[in-house]
Each structure stands twice: as structure tokens, then as C-alpha cells.
């Protein structure tokens, strides 16, 4: 804590004690659950995305895809899942919810409910690509 406060002072950063959480093992921040070792999705935010009804127009689809995309790092192959949905986000495109798009919409919703925790790497272990 002392090092953080010292660094903040060095760069002229002002800290509002009302806005900071000290001494917690995990906190909710920007729709995530953050701990020293992991990053998870705040389930309240997932529920908000799941409450979005099936989109009926381009603007609603853009809203859904944007909301889900915020958590893309937790969703395996998100860009592949969302590919057909991105195509109808443009206002110039005729909106049509095909079976393929409904399936993609449902897969993204399901993936959000099953999203894994992202763990910090163990720097003592050798990494392979």
C-alpha cells in the first residue's frame, strides 16, 4: 500500500479514499470481479445482458453484440460466434434473424453463463507456444 501511495504521489495522482477499496481480497470493478490472481465476470452484469430480449432491429443487435463483446476475452471464439450477428449491425443492412443468427445469439448467451475465470500466469513456470 505504501508503494502504491508513493507512486501515486510521484506522478501527481490524486486518490479519493471514498472511491478506493483497501484490504479486500477481491473487488467488483467495471463489470468484473478482480482478485490478485484472477479476473471473472460480475454475474449481475451477465444477468443484465441475458435480460436483453432477442433483437428486433439493427440497433438492438448492435447493443447486444456490444454488451457481449465487452466480455469477449472470457468467451472462446467470440468473433466466430458473433460473425453473423456483426453483419446485421450496420443500419444499411436489412435486418433478418435467420436460424443461424438465432443460434449464434443463443450460443453467446450460453457462453456468458459459463465464462471461465481468467487466471494470472505463474511466472515461475516455463511457457510454451
N, CA, C and O atoms as a DFTB+ gen file, in Angstrom:
516 C
 N C O
     1  1       0.831      -1.190       0.000
     2  2       0.000       0.000       0.000
     3  2       0.870       1.246       0.000
     4  3       0.590       2.216      -0.706
     5  1       1.917       1.208       0.792
     6  2       2.809       2.365       0.860
     7  2       3.442       2.645      -0.500
     8  3       3.585       3.802      -0.896
     9  1       3.824       1.572      -1.221
    10  2       4.432       1.752      -2.546
    11  2       3.439       2.346      -3.538
    12  3       3.799       3.196      -4.353
    13  1       2.200       1.901      -3.468
    14  2       1.168       2.428      -4.366
    15  2       0.955       3.911      -4.100
    16  3       0.906       4.716      -5.030
    17  1       0.828       4.265      -2.837
    18  2       0.621       5.669      -2.484
    19  2       1.825       6.521      -2.869
    20  3       1.667       7.661      -3.308
    21  1       3.029       5.973      -2.707
    22  2       4.240       6.696      -3.079
    23  2       4.266       6.944      -4.587
    24  3       4.550       8.057      -5.029
    25  1       3.969       5.907      -5.377
    26  2       3.943       6.048      -6.839
    27  2       2.891       7.062      -7.272
    28  3       3.130       7.868      -8.171
    29  1       1.737       7.020      -6.635
    30  2       0.670       7.972      -6.956
    31  2       1.146       9.395      -6.697
    32  3       0.891      10.293      -7.500
    33  1       1.827       9.600      -5.595
    34  2       2.338      10.930      -5.259
    35  2       3.397      11.374      -6.268
    36  3       3.441      12.546      -6.643
    37  1       4.245      10.449      -6.707
    38  2       5.309      10.774      -7.659
    39  2       4.759      11.282      -8.987
    40  3       5.368      12.145      -9.620
    41  1       3.625      10.760      -9.410
    42  2       3.046      11.173     -10.695
    43  2       1.896      12.164     -10.524
    44  3       1.116      12.400     -11.447
    45  1       1.810      12.732      -9.335
    46  2       0.785      13.743      -9.038
    47  2      -0.637      13.208      -9.170
    48  3      -1.546      13.950      -9.544
    49  1      -0.833      11.942      -8.870
    50  2      -2.152      11.322      -8.947
    51  2      -2.895      11.567      -7.643
    52  3      -2.366      11.335      -6.556
    53  1      -4.104      12.028      -7.766
    54  2      -4.924      12.260      -6.580
    55  2      -5.773      11.020      -6.318
    56  3      -6.334      10.436      -7.245
    57  1      -5.863      10.628      -5.068
    58  2      -6.623       9.442      -4.688
    59  2      -7.772       9.854      -3.784
    60  3      -7.573      10.497      -2.753
    61  1      -8.969       9.475      -4.185
    62  2     -10.155       9.719      -3.366
    63  2     -10.404       8.472      -2.529
    64  3     -10.721       7.413      -3.071
    65  1     -10.264       8.588      -1.239
    66  2     -10.431       7.426      -0.367
    67  2     -11.840       6.848      -0.440
    68  3     -12.030       5.662      -0.174
    69  1     -12.826       7.661      -0.794
    70  2     -14.203       7.168      -0.927
    71  2     -14.334       6.183      -2.091
    72  3     -15.177       5.287      -2.064
    73  1     -13.492       6.359      -3.111
    74  2     -13.607       5.557      -4.326
    75  2     -12.713       4.322      -4.335
    76  3     -12.838       3.484      -5.228
    77  1     -11.827       4.194      -3.374
    78  2     -10.885       3.082      -3.367
    79  2     -11.241       2.052      -2.318
    80  3     -11.792       2.379      -1.267
    81  1     -10.918       0.799      -2.615
    82  2     -11.136      -0.312      -1.692
    83  2      -9.775      -0.849      -1.267
    84  3      -9.010      -1.346      -2.095
    85  1      -9.479      -0.750       0.008
    86  2      -8.208      -1.257       0.523
    87  2      -8.469      -2.469       1.405
    88  3      -9.450      -2.506       2.148
    89  1      -7.596      -3.450       1.322
    90  2      -7.676      -4.605       2.208
    91  2      -8.668      -5.676       1.791
    92  3      -8.959      -6.575       2.580
    93  1      -9.194      -5.608       0.579
    94  2     -10.135      -6.616       0.097
    95  2      -9.393      -7.653      -0.737
    96  3      -8.435      -7.324      -1.437
    97  1      -9.834      -8.897      -0.664
    98  2      -9.226      -9.941      -1.489
    99  2      -9.740      -9.886      -2.922
   100  3      -9.041     -10.286      -3.852
   101  1     -10.960      -9.390      -3.099
   102  2     -11.499      -9.198      -4.438
   103  2     -12.460      -8.024      -4.421
   104  3     -13.074      -7.712      -3.401
   105  1     -12.576      -7.370      -5.594
   106  2     -13.480      -6.227      -5.718
   107  2     -14.240      -6.333      -7.037
   108  3     -13.813      -7.021      -7.965
   109  1     -15.368      -5.640      -7.100
   110  2     -16.109      -5.507      -8.347
   111  2     -15.660      -4.195      -8.979
   112  3     -15.700      -3.137      -8.351
   113  1     -15.231      -4.286     -10.232
   114  2     -14.781      -3.095     -10.945
   115  2     -15.103      -3.240     -12.425
   116  3     -14.715      -4.222     -13.059
   117  1     -15.803      -2.277     -12.964
   118  2     -16.102      -2.232     -14.396
   119  2     -16.715      -3.524     -14.928
   120  3     -16.364      -3.985     -16.014
   121  1     -17.627      -4.099     -14.161
   122  2     -18.319      -5.305     -14.600
   123  2     -17.536      -6.584     -14.411
   124  3     -17.942      -7.644     -14.889
   125  1     -16.413      -6.493     -13.715
   126  2     -15.570      -7.661     -13.464
   127  2     -15.416      -7.885     -11.970
   128  3     -15.621      -6.976     -11.166
   129  1     -15.053      -9.108     -11.611
   130  2     -14.652      -9.442     -10.249
   131  2     -13.138      -9.617     -10.329
   132  3     -12.643     -10.529     -10.990
   133  1     -12.415      -8.740      -9.654
   134  2     -10.959      -8.725      -9.741
   135  2     -10.367      -9.163      -8.417
   136  3     -10.726      -8.644      -7.360
   137  1      -9.454     -10.127      -8.484
   138  2      -8.691     -10.517      -7.295
   139  2      -7.219     -10.447      -7.673
   140  3      -6.883     -10.124      -8.812
   141  1      -6.362     -10.739      -6.747
   142  2      -4.937     -10.698      -7.039
   143  2      -4.513     -11.729      -8.057
   144  3      -3.486     -11.567      -8.716
   145  1      -5.291     -12.790      -8.196
   146  2      -4.896     -13.884      -9.077
   147  2      -5.843     -14.143     -10.238
   148  3      -5.506     -14.907     -11.142
   149  1      -7.024     -13.525     -10.235
   150  2      -7.984     -13.866     -11.283
   151  2      -8.853     -12.682     -11.685
   152  3      -8.932     -11.665     -10.996
   153  1      -9.499     -12.862     -12.834
   154  2     -10.446     -11.885     -13.358
   155  2     -11.681     -12.665     -13.790
   156  3     -11.600     -13.535     -14.657
   157  1     -12.818     -12.353     -13.188
   158  2     -14.068     -13.024     -13.527
   159  2     -15.116     -12.002     -13.933
   160  3     -14.907     -10.795     -13.807
   161  1     -16.228     -12.490     -14.412
   162  2     -17.328     -11.616     -14.820
   163  2     -18.282     -11.452     -13.648
   164  3     -18.646     -12.428     -12.993
   165  1     -18.683     -10.220     -13.388
   166  2     -19.690      -9.930     -12.372
   167  2     -21.014     -10.530     -12.859
   168  3     -21.542     -10.109     -13.889
   169  1     -21.544     -11.499     -12.133
   170  2     -22.759     -12.198     -12.560
   171  2     -23.964     -11.266     -12.674
   172  3     -24.882     -11.541     -13.447
   173  1     -23.975     -10.176     -11.922
   174  2     -25.065      -9.203     -12.066
   175  2     -25.054      -8.592     -13.464
   176  3     -26.110      -8.327     -14.038
   177  1     -23.861      -8.370     -14.009
   178  2     -23.745      -7.813     -15.362
   179  2     -24.149      -8.845     -16.409
   180  3     -24.760      -8.502     -17.420
   181  1     -23.806     -10.108     -16.166
   182  2     -24.227     -11.177     -17.084
   183  2     -25.749     -11.229     -17.131
   184  3     -26.339     -11.336     -18.206
   185  1     -26.380     -11.154     -15.964
   186  2     -27.844     -11.182     -15.913
   187  2     -28.445     -10.023     -16.694
   188  3     -29.475     -10.185     -17.348
   189  1     -27.807      -8.846     -16.633
   190  2     -28.300      -7.697     -17.400
   191  2     -28.255      -7.989     -18.896
   192  3     -29.192      -7.663     -19.625
   193  1     -27.162      -8.606     -19.355
   194  2     -27.046      -8.945     -20.780
   195  2     -28.075     -10.011     -21.148
   196  3     -28.670      -9.956     -22.223
   197  1     -28.283     -10.980     -20.258
   198  2     -29.242     -12.053     -20.541
   199  2     -30.682     -11.550     -20.581
   200  3     -31.542     -12.171     -21.204
   201  1     -30.939     -10.440     -19.926
   202  2     -32.287      -9.865     -19.936
   203  2     -32.606      -9.143     -21.240
   204  3     -33.761      -8.814     -21.510
   205  1     -31.575      -8.898     -22.047
   206  2     -31.812      -8.234     -23.328
   207  2     -32.615      -9.200     -24.201
   208  3     -32.148     -10.299     -24.496
   209  1     -33.818      -8.799     -24.615
   210  2     -34.627      -9.707     -25.443
   211  2     -33.984      -9.896     -26.817
   212  3     -33.104      -9.134     -27.218
   213  1     -34.438     -10.913     -27.519
   214  2     -33.881     -11.181     -28.843
   215  2     -34.040      -9.917     -29.693
   216  3     -35.141      -9.377     -29.801
   217  1     -32.958      -9.452     -30.289
   218  2     -33.001      -8.189     -31.034
   219  2     -34.016      -8.215     -32.175
   220  3     -34.195      -9.217     -32.867
   221  1     -34.672      -7.063     -32.337
   222  2     -35.698      -6.933     -33.376
   223  2     -35.276      -5.993     -34.504
   224  3     -35.978      -5.859     -35.506
   225  1     -34.119      -5.344     -34.330
   226  2     -33.629      -4.435     -35.369
   227  2     -32.109      -4.290     -35.243
   228  3     -31.500      -4.812     -34.309
   229  1     -31.513      -3.574     -36.193
   230  2     -30.055      -3.426     -36.241
   231  2     -29.507      -2.780     -34.971
   232  3     -28.485      -3.212     -34.440
   233  1     -30.181      -1.757     -34.496
   234  2     -29.705      -1.028     -33.320
   235  2     -29.699      -1.927     -32.077
   236  3     -28.748      -1.898     -31.296
   237  1     -30.742      -2.711     -31.898
   238  2     -30.807      -3.631     -30.760
   239  2     -29.734      -4.711     -30.875
   240  3     -29.155      -5.126     -29.872
   241  1     -29.472      -5.167     -32.108
   242  2     -28.425      -6.169     -32.306
   243  2     -27.065      -5.574     -31.972
   244  3     -26.235      -6.226     -31.338
   245  1     -26.838      -4.339     -32.396
   246  2     -25.580      -3.673     -32.095
   247  2     -25.395      -3.546     -30.578
   248  3     -24.288      -3.720     -30.069
   249  1     -26.460      -3.249     -29.876
   250  2     -26.411      -3.127     -28.422
   251  2     -26.070      -4.469     -27.774
   252  3     -25.230      -4.529     -26.876
   253  1     -26.715      -5.536     -28.223
   254  2     -26.437      -6.864     -27.668
   255  2     -25.001      -7.289     -27.944
   256  3     -24.290      -7.716     -27.035
   257  1     -24.577      -7.172     -29.197
   258  2     -23.221      -7.599     -29.566
   259  2     -22.184      -6.771     -28.808
   260  3     -21.173      -7.307     -28.356
   261  1     -22.429      -5.480     -28.671
   262  2     -21.500      -4.627     -27.933
   263  2     -21.410      -5.016     -26.472
   264  3     -20.318      -5.065     -25.905
   265  1     -22.554      -5.292     -25.855
   266  2     -22.568      -5.702     -24.445
   267  2     -21.838      -7.025     -24.252
   268  3     -21.046      -7.170     -23.321
   269  1     -22.103      -7.982     -25.122
   270  2     -21.446      -9.289     -25.019
   271  2     -19.956      -9.171     -25.339
   272  3     -19.128      -9.843     -24.726
   273  1     -19.627      -8.322     -26.292
   274  2     -18.241      -8.158     -26.718
   275  2     -17.347      -7.632     -25.599
   276  3     -16.145      -7.900     -25.590
   277  1     -17.917      -6.895     -24.666
   278  2     -17.140      -6.383     -23.536
   279  2     -16.459      -7.536     -22.793
   280  3     -15.382      -7.360     -22.223
   281  1     -17.082      -8.701     -22.800
   282  2     -16.540      -9.872     -22.093
   283  2     -15.869     -10.870     -23.034
   284  3     -15.657     -12.023     -22.657
   285  1     -15.538     -10.451     -24.232
   286  2     -15.005     -11.359     -25.254
   287  2     -13.767     -12.116     -24.806
   288  3     -13.547     -13.243     -25.249
   289  1     -12.955     -11.526     -23.940
   290  2     -11.741     -12.231     -23.500
   291  2     -12.078     -13.480     -22.684
   292  3     -11.239     -14.368     -22.529
   293  1     -13.304     -13.548     -22.163
   294  2     -13.755     -14.718     -21.405
   295  2     -14.461     -15.744     -22.296
   296  3     -14.691     -16.879     -21.879
   297  1     -14.801     -15.344     -23.515
   298  2     -15.628     -16.187     -24.383
   299  2     -14.809     -16.760     -25.532
   300  3     -14.405     -16.039     -26.444
   301  1     -14.573     -18.052     -25.474
   302  2     -13.776     -18.724     -26.504
   303  2     -14.430     -18.537     -27.877
   304  3     -15.628     -18.759     -28.048
   305  1     -13.619     -18.127     -28.835
   306  2     -14.052     -17.951     -30.230
   307  2     -15.204     -16.956     -30.370
   308  3     -16.095     -17.151     -31.197
   309  1     -15.190     -15.899     -29.571
   310  2     -16.282     -14.925     -29.626
   311  2     -16.471     -14.368     -31.033
   312  3     -17.601     -14.273     -31.511
   313  1     -15.385     -14.001     -31.698
   314  2     -15.523     -13.384     -33.024
   315  2     -16.189     -14.335     -34.018
   316  3     -16.939     -13.905     -34.894
   317  1     -15.911     -15.623     -33.874
   318  2     -16.544     -16.613     -34.755
   319  2     -18.033     -16.727     -34.415
   320  3     -18.881     -16.763     -35.306
   321  1     -18.339     -16.784     -33.119
   322  2     -19.740     -16.873     -32.691
   323  2     -20.542     -15.659     -33.160
   324  3     -21.689     -15.790     -33.588
   325  1     -19.933     -14.489     -33.075
   326  2     -20.663     -13.244     -33.346
   327  2     -20.611     -12.805     -34.807
   328  3     -21.245     -11.815     -35.175
   329  1     -19.873     -13.520     -35.637
   330  2     -19.670     -13.099     -37.028
   331  2     -20.980     -12.797     -37.752
   332  3     -21.116     -11.742     -38.372
   333  1     -21.929     -13.701     -37.680
   334  2     -23.194     -13.492     -38.407
   335  2     -24.017     -12.358     -37.793
   336  3     -24.818     -11.726     -38.480
   337  1     -23.815     -12.105     -36.495
   338  2     -24.550     -11.020     -35.834
   339  2     -23.959      -9.660     -36.189
   340  3     -24.687      -8.679     -36.336
   341  1     -22.636      -9.608     -36.326
   342  2     -21.981      -8.354     -36.723
   343  2     -22.488      -7.881     -38.079
   344  3     -22.616      -6.681     -38.323
   345  1     -22.772      -8.831     -38.951
   346  2     -23.196      -8.483     -40.317
   347  2     -24.484      -7.662     -40.349
   348  3     -24.702      -6.890     -41.283
   349  1     -25.338      -7.822     -39.339
   350  2     -26.606      -7.079     -39.366
   351  2     -26.619      -5.914     -38.379
   352  3     -27.680      -5.373     -38.066
   353  1     -25.455      -5.532     -37.895
   354  2     -25.380      -4.365     -37.004
   355  2     -25.399      -3.058     -37.790
   356  3     -25.761      -2.013     -37.250
   357  1     -25.018      -3.112     -39.038
   358  2     -24.979      -1.920     -39.878
   359  2     -26.404      -1.471     -40.213
   360  3     -27.242      -2.279     -40.613
   361  1     -26.661      -0.190     -40.045
   362  2     -28.003       0.356     -40.309
   363  2     -28.412       0.201     -41.779
   364  3     -29.601       0.197     -42.099
   365  1     -27.426       0.073     -42.667
   366  2     -27.725      -0.052     -44.101
   367  2     -28.123      -1.481     -44.487
   368  3     -28.632      -1.716     -45.583
   369  1     -27.888      -2.426     -43.582
   370  2     -28.188      -3.833     -43.862
   371  2     -29.620      -4.155     -43.455
   372  3     -30.089      -3.720     -42.403
   373  1     -30.304      -4.914     -44.291
   374  2     -31.665      -5.339     -43.967
   375  2     -31.584      -6.311     -42.789
   376  3     -30.833      -7.286     -42.821
   377  1     -32.367      -6.027     -41.759
   378  2     -32.342      -6.856     -40.554
   379  2     -33.155      -8.121     -40.780
   380  3     -34.334      -8.067     -41.130
   381  1     -32.506      -9.258     -40.575
   382  2     -33.200     -10.539     -40.690
   383  2     -32.581     -11.511     -39.693
   384  3     -31.384     -11.792     -39.749
   385  1     -33.403     -12.022     -38.783
   386  2     -32.930     -13.002     -37.803
   387  2     -33.125     -14.397     -38.379
   388  3     -34.188     -15.004     -38.245
   389  1     -32.080     -14.883     -39.018
   390  2     -32.112     -16.231     -39.590
   391  2     -31.898     -17.256     -38.475
   392  3     -31.567     -16.902     -37.343
   393  1     -32.092     -18.526     -38.815
   394  2     -31.839     -19.596     -37.836
   395  2     -30.386     -19.557     -37.366
   396  3     -30.097     -19.769     -36.188
   397  1     -29.479     -19.284     -38.304
   398  2     -28.048     -19.200     -37.973
   399  2     -27.800     -18.087     -36.943
   400  3     -27.035     -18.275     -35.997
   401  1     -28.439     -16.950     -37.127
   402  2     -28.236     -15.818     -36.210
   403  2     -28.873     -16.072     -34.848
   404  3     -28.312     -15.694     -33.819
   405  1     -30.028     -16.702     -34.838
   406  2     -30.663     -17.041     -33.555
   407  2     -29.777     -18.024     -32.797
   408  3     -29.608     -17.916     -31.583
   409  1     -29.216     -18.980     -33.527
   410  2     -28.319     -19.958     -32.909
   411  2     -27.075     -19.258     -32.339
   412  3     -26.644     -19.573     -31.230
   413  1     -26.506     -18.324     -33.083
   414  2     -25.331     -17.581     -32.616
   415  2     -25.672     -16.758     -31.379
   416  3     -24.895     -16.708     -30.426
   417  1     -26.829     -16.119     -31.396
   418  2     -27.305     -15.323     -30.256
   419  2     -27.409     -16.205     -29.012
   420  3     -26.948     -15.823     -27.936
   421  1     -28.009     -17.376     -29.159
   422  2     -28.171     -18.297     -28.026
   423  2     -26.827     -18.838     -27.536
   424  3     -26.625     -18.992     -26.332
   425  1     -25.907     -19.126     -28.462
   426  2     -24.586     -19.626     -28.067
   427  2     -23.822     -18.573     -27.252
   428  3     -23.151     -18.904     -26.275
   429  1     -23.927     -17.325     -27.656
   430  2     -23.242     -16.257     -26.917
   431  2     -23.844     -16.119     -25.532
   432  3     -23.114     -15.979     -24.551
   433  1     -25.158     -16.157     -25.438
   434  2     -25.813     -16.077     -24.125
   435  2     -25.359     -17.233     -23.230
   436  3     -25.068     -17.033     -22.050
   437  1     -25.302     -18.434     -23.793
   438  2     -24.873     -19.606     -23.021
   439  2     -23.410     -19.463     -22.597
   440  3     -23.057     -19.767     -21.458
   441  1     -22.573     -19.003     -23.511
   442  2     -21.146     -18.833     -23.199
   443  2     -20.942     -17.831     -22.067
   444  3     -20.045     -18.000     -21.241
   445  1     -21.762     -16.800     -22.024
   446  2     -21.656     -15.814     -20.937
   447  2     -21.934     -16.452     -19.580
   448  3     -21.290     -16.116     -18.586
   449  1     -22.890     -17.367     -19.543
   450  2     -23.234     -18.001     -18.263
   451  2     -22.182     -19.015     -17.828
   452  3     -22.115     -19.379     -16.654
   453  1     -21.363     -19.470     -18.771
   454  2     -20.338     -20.475     -18.470
   455  2     -18.924     -19.905     -18.528
   456  3     -17.951     -20.658     -18.500
   457  1     -18.806     -18.593     -18.607
   458  2     -17.498     -17.957     -18.794
   459  2     -16.534     -18.304     -17.663
   460  3     -16.885     -18.204     -16.487
   461  1     -15.321     -18.711     -18.023
   462  2     -14.344     -19.102     -17.001
   463  2     -13.666     -17.895     -16.352
   464  3     -13.685     -16.786     -16.886
   465  1     -13.073     -18.140     -15.197
   466  2     -12.192     -17.154     -14.583
   467  2     -10.912     -17.109     -15.399
   468  3     -10.433     -18.145     -15.861
   469  1     -10.358     -15.930     -15.577
   470  2      -9.051     -15.812     -16.208
   471  2      -8.033     -15.694     -15.087
   472  3      -8.169     -14.847     -14.204
   473  1      -7.022     -16.535     -15.121
   474  2      -6.027     -16.567     -14.055
   475  2      -4.749     -15.865     -14.479
   476  3      -4.379     -15.874     -15.653
   477  1      -4.087     -15.261     -13.512
   478  2      -2.779     -14.666     -13.758
   479  2      -1.785     -15.799     -13.990
   480  3      -1.896     -16.856     -13.368
   481  1      -0.822     -15.592     -14.871
   482  2       0.155     -16.656     -15.120
   483  2       1.093     -16.845     -13.932
   484  3       1.352     -15.918     -13.165
   485  1       1.585     -18.049     -13.808
   486  2       2.606     -18.346     -12.803
   487  2       3.952     -18.116     -13.485
   488  3       4.374     -18.916     -14.319
   489  1       4.616     -17.032     -13.133
   490  2       5.856     -16.640     -13.798
   491  2       7.018     -17.571     -13.461
   492  3       8.100     -17.435     -14.033
   493  1       6.813     -18.509     -12.548
   494  2       7.858     -19.472     -12.202
   495  2       7.838     -20.693     -13.119
   496  3       8.732     -21.537     -13.059
   497  1       6.826     -20.781     -13.959
   498  2       6.687     -21.909     -14.875
   499  2       7.091     -21.458     -16.274
   500  3       6.767     -20.345     -16.689
   501  1       7.798     -22.318     -16.996
   502  2       8.223     -22.020     -18.366
   503  2       7.003     -22.077     -19.299
   504  3       6.229     -23.033     -19.247
   505  1       6.834     -21.066     -20.144
   506  2       5.714     -21.008     -21.079
   507  2       6.112     -21.597     -22.422
   508  3       7.256     -21.460     -22.854
   509  1       5.166     -22.251     -23.081
   510  2       5.375     -22.790     -24.426
   511  2       4.287     -22.249     -25.335
   512  3       3.153     -22.039     -24.904
   513  1       4.632     -22.027     -26.578
   514  2       3.655     -21.569     -27.563
   515  2       3.302     -22.707     -28.484
   516  3       2.491     -22.535     -29.394
